[in-house]
Amino acid sequence: MNLRTFLPPPDQEIAEPPSRGRPAPGLEGHDAPGCPQIVAFLRHTGCPFAERTFRELRDRATEHPEVCFLAVSHSPEAATDAWAEAVGGRGEVDLVVDEERSLYAAWGLGRSSFGHFMGLTSLRAVGELAREGVRNRHPHGTRWQQAGTFALDPDQTVCWRHLPEHAGDLPDLRAAIRACRPSG
């Protein structure tokens, strides 16, 4: 176990999370204008909640090729790549490494509280995932990083967002897909 993942990361200036109807912050070369997009900022590699979210992103990307899927990791690139392979590969999900957590900050995702990831509700959710075979893997990054998931319409406007109340509060990606797909 990497005990450094329990150390709080340095403070950063954190923007307000983009709300519905607002333009999405940039993704530094990973914007997908003209394509509805799901952007999931992961907690850290090795986290069972990040694994469940990433696996579901991969599954939904296979089912919905008309939607672009992006996962953002703050773990080092080598650790992120090894983790993605260990959990079944990327599939059609674009994976971005943001070690400095500047994208996280621009999207309003800062440092969580100890209770966010070690509270009873989160620990109960870890137990539920463990019974399903999703367990903690060798972690990289920081356990303190907030996760968040956003759905963007083809014009890169936020049309749905999920800001977890605790680490085990996972996004409803089917709802995100419904929200970002053009009607018709």
N, CA and C of each residue as an Amber inpcrd file, in Angstrom:
protein
   552
   0.8460000  -1.1760000   0.0000000   0.0000000   0.0000000   0.0000000
   0.8940000   1.2440000   0.0000000   0.5150000   2.2110000  -0.7880000
   1.2440000   3.4690000  -0.8700000   0.6470000   4.4360000   0.1520000
   1.2940000   4.5830000   1.2930000   0.7570000   5.4250000   2.3630000
   0.7440000   6.9050000   1.9940000   1.5480000   7.3050000   1.0060000
   1.5520000   8.7080000   0.5800000   0.1990000   9.1330000   0.0180000
  -0.6160000   8.1740000  -0.4230000  -1.9330000   8.5260000  -0.9570000
  -2.8510000   9.0870000   0.1230000  -2.4870000   8.8780000   1.3990000
  -3.2830000   9.4070000   2.5050000  -2.8960000  10.8320000   2.8830000
  -1.7810000  11.3300000   2.3310000  -1.3540000  12.6980000   2.6300000
  -2.1860000  13.6870000   1.8220000  -2.7020000  14.7310000   2.4700000
  -3.4790000  15.7250000   1.7160000  -2.5820000  16.4250000   0.6930000
  -3.0990000  16.6570000  -0.5090000  -2.3060000  17.3550000  -1.5260000
  -2.2440000  18.8500000  -1.2040000  -1.3280000  19.5630000  -1.8410000
  -1.2620000  21.0080000  -1.6190000  -2.5680000  21.6840000  -2.0410000
  -2.8840000  22.7720000  -1.3470000  -4.0630000  23.5500000  -1.7220000
  -3.8730000  24.1380000  -3.1090000  -4.9670000  24.2930000  -3.8210000
  -4.9860000  24.9160000  -5.1360000  -6.1350000  25.9130000  -5.1670000
  -6.0570000  26.8400000  -6.0920000  -7.1970000  27.7120000  -6.3300000
  -8.1900000  26.9130000  -7.1590000  -9.3930000  26.7590000  -6.6380000
 -10.4090000  25.9110000  -7.2590000 -11.5260000  26.7990000  -7.8060000
 -11.8570000  26.6140000  -9.0710000 -12.9630000  27.3480000  -9.6950000
 -14.2890000  26.8010000  -9.1820000 -15.3290000  27.5140000  -9.4550000
 -16.6790000  27.0240000  -9.1670000 -16.9940000  25.9190000 -10.1820000
 -17.5560000  24.7790000  -9.7660000 -17.8990000  23.7340000 -10.7450000
 -18.8960000  24.2860000 -11.7750000 -18.7060000  23.9740000 -13.0500000
 -19.6410000  24.4760000 -14.0570000 -21.0280000  23.8710000 -13.8470000
 -22.0330000  24.7030000 -13.9090000 -23.4010000  24.2400000 -13.7120000
 -24.0890000  24.0500000 -15.0530000 -25.2460000  23.4360000 -14.9970000
 -26.0410000  23.1930000 -16.2040000 -26.2690000  24.4910000 -16.9550000
 -26.0880000  24.4090000 -18.2780000 -26.3150000  25.5610000 -19.1290000
 -25.1110000  26.4660000 -19.2900000 -24.0290000  26.1700000 -18.6000000
 -22.8100000  26.9880000 -18.6730000 -21.7920000  26.3220000 -19.6040000
 -20.9410000  27.1130000 -20.2550000 -19.8820000  26.5240000 -21.0790000
 -18.9250000  25.7070000 -20.2030000 -18.4690000  24.6040000 -20.7390000
 -17.5190000  23.7600000 -20.0160000 -16.1290000  24.3790000 -20.0800000
 -15.3450000  24.2620000 -19.0070000 -13.9510000  24.6850000 -19.0830000
 -13.2290000  23.8520000 -20.1510000 -12.1180000  24.3400000 -20.6480000
 -11.3590000  23.5980000 -21.6550000 -10.7470000  22.3200000 -21.0970000
 -10.3880000  21.4370000 -22.0060000  -9.7640000  20.1640000 -21.6420000
  -8.3890000  20.0060000 -22.2760000  -7.7440000  21.1200000 -22.6120000
  -6.3700000  21.1270000 -23.1240000  -6.1180000  20.0870000 -24.2150000
  -6.7740000  20.2860000 -25.3460000  -6.5520000  19.4020000 -26.4810000
  -7.4660000  18.1950000 -26.5320000  -8.3340000  18.0580000 -25.5640000
  -9.2350000  16.9070000 -25.5430000 -10.6960000  17.3340000 -25.6410000
 -10.9180000  18.5790000 -26.0460000 -12.2830000  19.0340000 -26.2860000
 -12.8000000  18.2880000 -27.5100000 -14.1010000  18.0870000 -27.5550000
 -14.6960000  17.3560000 -28.6790000 -15.8730000  18.1450000 -29.2310000
 -15.6200000  19.3410000 -29.8190000 -16.7450000  20.1120000 -30.3480000
 -17.4880000  19.3170000 -31.4150000 -18.8120000  19.4280000 -31.3820000
 -19.6410000  18.7080000 -32.3390000 -20.0290000  17.3220000 -31.8740000
 -19.4630000  16.8910000 -30.7570000 -19.7410000  15.5480000 -30.2300000
 -20.2400000  15.6770000 -28.7980000 -21.3780000  15.0670000 -28.4620000
 -21.7450000  15.0390000 -27.0430000 -20.6450000  14.3050000 -26.2890000
 -20.3980000  14.7030000 -25.0740000 -19.2400000  14.1630000 -24.3610000
 -19.5520000  13.9290000 -22.8910000 -19.0310000  12.8190000 -22.3680000
 -19.0740000  12.5250000 -20.9420000 -17.6360000  12.6550000 -20.4480000
 -17.4350000  13.5020000 -19.4360000 -16.1110000  13.7350000 -18.8570000
 -16.1630000  13.3030000 -17.3990000 -15.3710000  12.2870000 -17.0530000
 -15.3330000  11.7780000 -15.6790000 -13.9570000  12.0150000 -15.0860000
 -13.9190000  12.7940000 -14.0230000 -12.6960000  13.0230000 -13.2610000
 -12.6560000  11.9640000 -12.1680000 -11.6180000  11.1240000 -12.2080000
 -11.5200000   9.9830000 -11.2990000 -10.8420000  10.3640000  -9.9920000
 -11.1400000   9.6460000  -8.9330000 -10.5070000   9.8950000  -7.6350000
  -9.0110000   9.6020000  -7.7120000  -8.6010000   8.3850000  -7.8190000
  -7.1890000   8.0190000  -7.9960000  -7.1450000   6.6010000  -8.5330000
  -6.0730000   6.2540000  -9.2160000  -5.9660000   4.8780000  -9.6810000
  -5.7990000   3.9810000  -8.4580000  -6.4040000   2.8310000  -8.5120000
  -6.4080000   1.9160000  -7.3800000  -7.6740000   2.0230000  -6.5600000
  -8.4170000   3.0970000  -6.7080000  -9.6570000   3.3210000  -5.9620000
 -10.7770000   2.4650000  -6.5650000 -11.4950000   1.6990000  -5.7470000
 -12.5780000   0.8830000  -6.3100000 -13.6820000   1.7300000  -6.9540000
 -13.9120000   2.9370000  -6.4430000 -14.9370000   3.8010000  -7.0360000
 -14.4950000   4.3100000  -8.4020000 -13.2070000   4.6270000  -8.5310000
 -12.6700000   5.0280000  -9.8370000 -12.7570000   3.8560000 -10.8090000
 -12.4460000   2.6630000 -10.3270000 -12.5130000   1.4770000 -11.1910000
 -13.9340000   1.2380000 -11.6780000 -14.9090000   1.2890000 -10.7880000
 -16.3010000   1.0560000 -11.1900000 -16.7250000   2.1110000 -12.2190000
 -16.3830000   3.3750000 -11.9670000 -16.7410000   4.4510000 -12.8930000
 -16.0730000   4.2330000 -14.2410000 -14.7940000   3.8980000 -14.2460000
 -14.0540000   3.7030000 -15.4910000 -14.6040000   2.5210000 -16.2890000
 -14.8870000   1.4250000 -15.6020000 -15.4550000   0.2580000 -16.2990000
 -16.8070000   0.5950000 -16.9250000 -17.6160000   1.3540000 -16.1960000
 -18.9160000   1.7170000 -16.7500000 -18.7550000   2.6870000 -17.9230000
 -17.8020000   3.6110000 -17.8270000 -17.5230000   4.4910000 -18.9700000
 -17.2090000   3.6570000 -20.2080000 -16.3470000   2.6630000 -20.0250000
 -15.9390000   1.7990000 -21.1360000 -17.1400000   1.0500000 -21.7130000
 -17.9990000   0.5340000 -20.8390000 -19.1790000  -0.1890000 -21.3100000
 -20.1390000   0.7330000 -22.0580000 -20.3810000   1.9140000 -21.5030000
 -21.2930000   2.8600000 -22.1630000 -20.6990000   3.3680000 -23.4730000
 -19.3840000   3.5360000 -23.5510000 -18.7480000   3.9850000 -24.7930000
 -18.9500000   2.9740000 -25.9140000 -18.9340000   1.7010000 -25.5780000
 -19.1830000   0.6560000 -26.5650000 -20.6240000   0.7170000 -27.0640000
 -21.5440000   0.9820000 -26.1590000 -22.9680000   1.0420000 -26.5120000
 -23.3520000   2.3260000 -27.2430000 -22.5900000   3.3990000 -27.0350000
 -22.9580000   4.7250000 -27.5610000 -21.7870000   5.3700000 -28.3090000
 -21.4830000   4.8720000 -29.5040000 -20.3490000   5.4360000 -30.2520000
 -20.5700000   6.8810000 -30.6920000 -21.8160000   7.3680000 -30.6210000
 -22.1010000   8.7610000 -30.9970000 -21.7050000   9.7470000 -29.8960000
 -21.3200000   9.2370000 -28.7200000 -20.9080000  10.0620000 -27.5920000
 -19.4110000   9.8610000 -27.3640000 -18.6860000  10.9430000 -27.1110000
 -17.2550000  10.8620000 -26.7840000 -17.1140000  10.7110000 -25.2720000
 -16.2600000   9.8090000 -24.8310000 -16.0590000   9.5380000 -23.4110000
 -14.6180000   9.8540000 -23.0400000 -14.4520000  10.5680000 -21.9470000
 -13.1320000  10.9960000 -21.4890000 -13.0320000  10.7640000 -19.9840000
 -11.9570000  10.1200000 -19.5570000 -11.6640000   9.9580000 -18.1330000
 -10.3960000  10.7410000 -17.8360000 -10.3890000  11.4310000 -16.7020000
  -9.2260000  12.2170000 -16.2930000  -8.6770000  11.6090000 -15.0100000
  -7.3700000  11.3470000 -15.0150000  -6.6670000  10.7750000 -13.8710000
  -5.5970000  11.7520000 -13.4120000  -5.3740000  11.8300000 -12.1120000
  -4.2700000  12.6590000 -11.6190000  -3.0680000  11.8000000 -11.2020000
  -3.1720000  10.4990000 -11.3970000  -2.0540000   9.6050000 -11.1130000
  -1.0370000   9.6980000 -12.2430000   0.2300000   9.3730000 -11.9820000
   1.2390000   9.4310000 -13.0440000   0.8450000   8.5840000 -14.2600000
   1.3490000   8.9800000 -15.4230000   0.9540000   8.3200000 -16.6710000
   1.2030000   6.8130000 -16.6600000   2.3860000   6.3840000 -16.2050000
   2.6940000   4.9420000 -16.1980000   1.7280000   4.1930000 -15.2780000
   1.4360000   4.7700000 -14.1110000   0.5080000   4.1280000 -13.1760000
  -0.9090000   4.1190000 -13.7470000  -1.2940000   5.1970000 -14.4070000
  -2.6280000   5.2770000 -15.0130000  -2.7710000   4.2380000 -16.1170000
  -1.7680000   4.1300000 -16.9820000  -1.8170000   3.1500000 -18.0710000
  -1.8680000   1.7150000 -17.5330000  -1.0320000   1.4150000 -16.5300000
  -1.0140000   0.0630000 -15.9550000  -2.3510000  -0.2490000 -15.2840000
  -2.9040000   0.7250000 -14.5840000  -4.1980000   0.5380000 -13.9210000
  -5.3050000   0.3020000 -14.9480000  -5.3300000   1.1060000 -16.0120000
  -6.3600000   0.9450000 -17.0460000  -6.3010000  -0.4640000 -17.6390000
  -5.1020000  -0.9610000 -17.8880000  -4.9560000  -2.3290000 -18.4010000
  -5.4490000  -3.3460000 -17.3830000  -5.1030000  -3.1470000 -16.1110000
  -5.4770000  -4.0940000 -15.0570000  -6.9930000  -4.1770000 -14.8700000
  -7.7060000  -3.1000000 -15.1660000  -9.1700000  -3.1100000 -14.9880000
  -9.8980000  -3.4380000 -16.2890000  -9.1580000  -3.8790000 -17.2990000
  -9.7980000  -4.3490000 -18.5260000  -9.5500000  -3.5200000 -19.7650000
  -8.6860000  -2.5220000 -19.6830000  -8.3560000  -1.7120000 -20.8570000
  -9.2580000  -0.5010000 -21.0200000  -8.8450000   0.3650000 -21.9370000
  -9.5520000   1.6290000 -22.1560000 -10.7820000   1.5050000 -23.0390000
 -10.7760000   0.5680000 -23.9440000 -11.8610000   0.5080000 -24.9120000
 -11.8960000   1.8010000 -25.7070000 -13.0590000   2.4120000 -25.8140000
 -13.2340000   3.6500000 -26.5770000 -13.1450000   4.8970000 -25.6990000
 -12.6260000   4.7610000 -24.5030000 -12.5200000   5.8910000 -23.5820000
 -11.1620000   6.5570000 -23.7540000 -11.1780000   7.8630000 -23.9990000
  -9.9460000   8.6500000 -24.0400000  -9.5200000   8.8910000 -22.5980000
  -8.2460000   8.7230000 -22.3120000  -7.7540000   8.8410000 -20.9450000
  -6.7020000   9.9380000 -20.8870000  -6.9300000  10.9290000 -20.0340000
  -6.0460000  12.0780000 -19.8930000  -5.3990000  12.0490000 -18.5160000
  -4.1110000  12.3260000 -18.4630000  -3.3960000  12.4010000 -17.1940000
  -3.2000000  13.8720000 -16.8400000  -3.5960000  14.2240000 -15.6250000
  -3.5150000  15.5920000 -15.1060000  -2.8560000  15.5520000 -13.7300000
  -1.5560000  15.2200000 -13.7110000  -0.8490000  15.0610000 -12.4340000
  -0.8760000  16.3180000 -11.5750000  -0.8530000  17.4660000 -12.2050000
  -0.8620000  18.7290000 -11.4480000  -2.2590000  19.0570000 -10.9340000
  -3.2710000  18.3280000 -11.3850000  -4.6610000  18.5040000 -11.0110000
  -5.2060000  19.8690000 -11.4220000  -4.6120000  20.4550000 -12.4660000
  -5.0730000  21.7720000 -12.9390000  -6.4290000  21.6690000 -13.6440000
  -6.6750000  20.5900000 -14.3800000  -7.9920000  20.3990000 -14.9850000
  -9.0430000  20.1840000 -13.9020000  -8.6990000  19.3820000 -12.9050000
  -9.6180000  19.1750000 -11.7840000 -10.0030000  20.5340000 -11.1880000
  -9.0100000  21.3690000 -10.9180000  -9.2590000  22.6780000 -10.3000000
 -10.1210000  23.5570000 -11.2000000  -9.8510000  23.5470000 -12.5020000
 -10.6170000  24.3680000 -13.4430000 -12.0810000  23.9320000 -13.5020000
 -12.3460000  22.6680000 -13.2300000 -13.7090000  22.1430000 -13.2530000
 -14.3420000  22.1520000 -11.8600000 -13.6650000  22.7840000 -10.8950000
 -14.2390000  22.9470000  -9.5620000 -14.0800000  21.7670000  -8.6400000
 -13.1290000  20.9010000  -8.9200000 -12.9450000  19.6840000  -8.1260000
 -11.6610000  19.7940000  -7.3220000 -11.8060000  20.0310000  -6.0570000
 -10.6510000  20.2220000  -5.1850000 -10.4450000  19.0710000  -4.2350000
  -9.9320000  19.4380000  -3.0900000  -9.6130000  18.4570000  -2.0600000
 -10.8710000  18.1680000  -1.2430000 -11.1220000  16.8960000  -1.0140000
 -12.2830000  16.4910000  -0.2140000 -11.8930000  16.4670000   1.2630000
 -12.7950000  16.0310000   2.0830000 -12.5300000  15.8740000   3.5150000
 -12.1890000  14.4090000   3.8150000 -11.6270000  14.1850000   4.9860000
 -11.3220000  12.8240000   5.4130000 -12.6050000  11.9930000   5.4610000
 -13.6710000  12.5810000   5.9510000 -14.9430000  11.8750000   6.0280000
 -15.5280000  11.5350000   4.6630000 -15.1530000  12.3030000   3.6300000
 -15.6510000  12.0470000   2.2730000 -15.2300000  10.6500000   1.8090000
 -13.9740000  10.2750000   2.0890000 -13.5110000   8.9670000   1.6130000
 -13.3650000   7.9190000   2.7170000 -13.3900000   8.3290000   3.9680000
 -13.2580000   7.3570000   5.0690000 -14.4930000   7.3220000   5.9670000
 -15.5410000   8.0110000   5.5730000 -16.7830000   7.9940000   6.3460000
 -17.4990000   6.6630000   6.2150000 -18.4170000   6.4300000   7.1050000
 -19.1410000   5.1590000   7.1410000 -19.8510000   4.8500000   5.8280000
 -20.4620000   5.8540000   5.2050000 -21.1860000   5.6280000   3.9460000
 -20.2270000   5.1700000   2.8500000 -19.0530000   5.8000000   2.7650000
 -18.0650000   5.4010000   1.7530000 -17.5040000   4.0150000   2.0510000
 -17.2280000   3.7430000   3.3170000 -16.6830000   2.4250000   3.6690000
 -17.7050000   1.3210000   3.4010000 -18.9800000   1.6160000   3.6390000
 -20.0270000   0.6440000   3.3160000 -20.0380000   0.3750000   1.8020000
 -19.9030000   1.4410000   1.0180000 -19.8870000   1.2880000  -0.4410000
 -18.6630000   0.4920000  -0.9000000 -17.5120000   0.6610000  -0.2370000
 -16.3230000  -0.1450000  -0.5520000 -16.6330000  -1.6180000  -0.3190000
 -17.3060000  -1.9100000   0.7860000 -17.6730000  -3.2930000   1.0830000
 -18.5920000  -3.8890000   0.0320000 -19.5620000  -3.0930000  -0.4350000
 -20.4740000  -3.5700000  -1.4860000 -19.7120000  -3.8950000  -2.7640000
 -18.7900000  -3.0140000  -3.1470000 -18.0010000  -3.2800000  -4.3580000
 -17.0940000  -4.4890000  -4.1680000 -16.5300000  -4.6650000  -2.9830000
 -15.6650000  -5.8210000  -2.7150000 -16.4420000  -7.1250000  -2.9030000
 -17.6940000  -7.1490000  -2.4570000 -18.5090000  -8.3500000  -2.6510000
 -18.7680000  -8.6280000  -4.1290000 -18.6770000  -7.5720000  -4.9520000
 -18.8390000  -7.7370000  -6.4080000 -17.4990000  -8.0090000  -7.1000000
 -16.4160000  -8.0560000  -6.3180000 -15.0970000  -8.3360000  -6.8920000
 -14.2750000  -7.1090000  -7.2510000 -14.7600000  -5.9220000  -6.9290000
 -14.0030000  -4.6860000  -7.1970000 -13.3690000  -4.2590000  -5.8860000
 -12.0420000  -4.3830000  -5.8180000 -11.3300000  -4.0970000  -4.5670000
 -10.2570000  -3.0390000  -4.7980000  -9.7600000  -2.5010000  -3.6870000
  -8.6350000  -1.5760000  -3.7680000  -7.4690000  -2.2620000  -4.4560000
  -6.8650000  -1.5390000  -5.3660000  -5.6380000  -1.9940000  -6.0200000
  -4.5270000  -1.0880000  -5.5280000  -3.3000000  -1.3380000  -5.9570000
  -2.1880000  -0.4960000  -5.5170000  -2.4690000   0.9480000  -5.9380000
  -2.6590000   1.8620000  -4.9700000  -3.0720000   3.2260000  -5.2940000
  -1.9190000   4.1340000  -5.7240000  -2.2570000   5.0760000  -6.5730000
  -1.3590000   6.1640000  -6.9760000  -2.1900000   7.4320000  -7.0000000
  -1.5760000   8.5320000  -6.6230000  -2.2930000   9.7980000  -6.5740000
  -2.6570000  10.1080000  -5.1390000  -3.7580000  10.8000000  -4.9360000
  -4.1880000  11.1520000  -3.5910000  -5.6490000  10.7630000  -3.3700000
  -5.9070000  10.1890000  -2.2280000  -7.2690000   9.7830000  -1.8790000
  -8.1590000  10.9890000  -1.5840000  -7.5430000  12.1480000  -1.4110000
  -8.2740000  13.3650000  -1.0480000  -8.9240000  14.0460000  -2.2490000
  -8.5600000  13.6680000  -3.4580000  -9.0700000  14.3580000  -4.6490000
 -10.5430000  14.0540000  -4.8700000 -11.3210000  15.1080000  -5.0600000
 -12.7340000  14.9360000  -5.3940000 -12.8800000  14.4140000  -6.8080000
 -13.8730000  13.5940000  -7.0000000 -14.2620000  13.1380000  -8.3340000
 -15.4110000  14.0180000  -8.8170000 -15.7450000  13.8900000 -10.0700000
 -16.8910000  14.5910000 -10.6300000 -17.1060000  14.1270000 -12.0570000
 -18.3420000  14.1210000 -12.4980000 -18.6650000  13.6910000 -13.8580000
 -19.5970000  14.7220000 -14.4830000 -19.3330000  15.0240000 -15.7480000
 -20.0820000  16.0470000 -16.4640000 -20.5000000  15.5160000 -17.8290000
 -21.6880000  15.9020000 -18.2680000 -22.1430000  15.6140000 -19.6260000
 -22.1880000  16.9440000 -20.3650000 -21.6280000  16.9430000 -21.5770000
 -21.5750000  18.1470000 -22.3940000 -22.3530000  17.9060000 -23.6790000
 -23.0850000  18.9080000 -24.1150000 -23.7750000  18.7850000 -25.3950000
 -22.7690000  19.0240000 -26.5290000 -23.1650000  18.8790000 -27.7820000
 -22.2120000  19.0470000 -28.8910000 -21.5440000  20.4270000 -28.9500000
 -22.1520000  21.4410000 -28.3040000 -21.5560000  22.7810000 -28.2600000
 -20.6520000  22.9760000 -27.0540000 -20.3840000  21.8880000 -26.2970000
 -19.5320000  21.9220000 -25.1100000 -20.1440000  22.7380000 -23.9710000
 -21.4660000  22.6720000 -23.8640000 -22.1930000  23.2760000 -22.7570000
 -22.5560000  22.1660000 -21.7800000 -22.3960000  22.4300000 -20.5010000
 -22.7240000  21.4280000 -19.4790000 -24.2350000  21.2330000 -19.4620000
 -24.6680000  19.9960000 -19.6170000 -26.0990000  19.6960000 -19.5840000
 -26.4480000  18.7350000 -18.4430000 -25.4410000  18.2760000 -17.7190000
 -25.6620000  17.3640000 -16.5890000 -24.3640000  17.3190000 -15.7960000
 -24.4610000  17.1640000 -14.4980000 -23.2510000  16.9840000 -13.6870000
 -23.5620000  16.1670000 -12.4530000 -22.5320000  15.4960000 -11.9870000
 -22.6310000  14.7130000 -10.7500000 -21.4230000  15.0630000  -9.8940000
 -21.6690000  15.6840000  -8.7490000 -20.6340000  15.9970000  -7.7650000
 -20.9380000  15.1330000  -6.5470000 -20.1470000  14.0820000  -6.3320000
 -20.4770000  13.1040000  -5.2910000 -20.5270000  13.6930000  -3.8820000
 -21.5080000  13.2400000  -3.1200000 -21.6240000  13.6470000  -1.7240000
 -20.6180000  12.9120000  -0.8450000 -20.1800000  11.7390000  -1.2700000
 -19.1470000  10.9490000  -0.5910000 -18.4580000  10.1210000  -1.6780000
 -17.3320000   9.5260000  -1.3500000 -16.5310000   8.8280000  -2.3610000
 -17.2930000   7.7040000  -3.0600000 -18.2160000   7.0680000  -2.3710000
 -18.9570000   5.9570000  -2.9570000 -20.2070000   6.3690000  -3.7250000
 -20.4490000   7.6550000  -3.8560000 -21.6090000   8.1830000  -4.5850000
 -21.2300000   8.2650000  -6.0680000 -21.5740000   7.2300000  -6.8120000
 -21.1320000   7.1120000  -8.2040000 -22.1340000   7.7340000  -9.1750000
 -21.6380000   8.2090000 -10.3200000 -22.5170000   8.8660000 -11.2960000
 -23.4220000   7.8870000 -12.0260000 -24.5900000   8.3690000 -12.4080000
 -25.5230000   7.6070000 -13.2320000 -25.1860000   7.9460000 -14.6960000
 -24.3390000   7.1450000 -15.3110000 -23.8730000   7.4590000 -16.6630000
 -24.9750000   7.3400000 -17.7020000 -25.9680000   6.5170000 -17.4600000
 -27.0920000   6.4420000 -18.4010000 -27.8510000   7.7750000 -18.4200000
 -28.0420000   8.3750000 -17.2410000 -28.6990000   9.6880000 -17.1750000
 -27.8320000  10.7470000 -17.8700000 -26.5210000  10.6530000 -17.6850000
 -25.6110000  11.6070000 -18.3370000 -25.7120000  11.5030000 -19.8470000
 -25.7840000  10.2910000 -20.3670000 -25.8840000  10.0830000 -21.8200000
 -27.2110000  10.6230000 -22.3420000 -28.2820000  10.3480000 -21.6330000
 -29.5900000  10.8850000 -22.0500000 -29.5640000  12.4170000 -22.1010000
 -28.8780000  13.0100000 -21.1500000 -28.8500000  14.4810000 -21.0690000
 -28.0400000  15.1320000 -22.1690000 -27.0020000  14.4660000 -22.6690000
 -26.1010000  15.1250000 -23.6260000 -26.3710000  14.8060000 -25.0800000
 -27.1740000  13.7830000 -25.3560000 -27.4390000  13.4190000 -26.7470000
 -28.4580000  14.3600000 -27.3640000 -28.1800000  14.8160000 -28.5740000
 -29.1710000  15.6770000 -29.2360000 -30.4760000  14.9030000 -29.4440000
 -31.5860000  15.5590000 -29.1970000 -32.8710000  14.8700000 -29.3900000
 -33.1630000  14.7620000 -30.8780000 -33.9240000  13.8050000 -31.1910000
 -34.2800000  13.6770000 -32.6030000 -34.3990000  12.3280000 -32.9780000
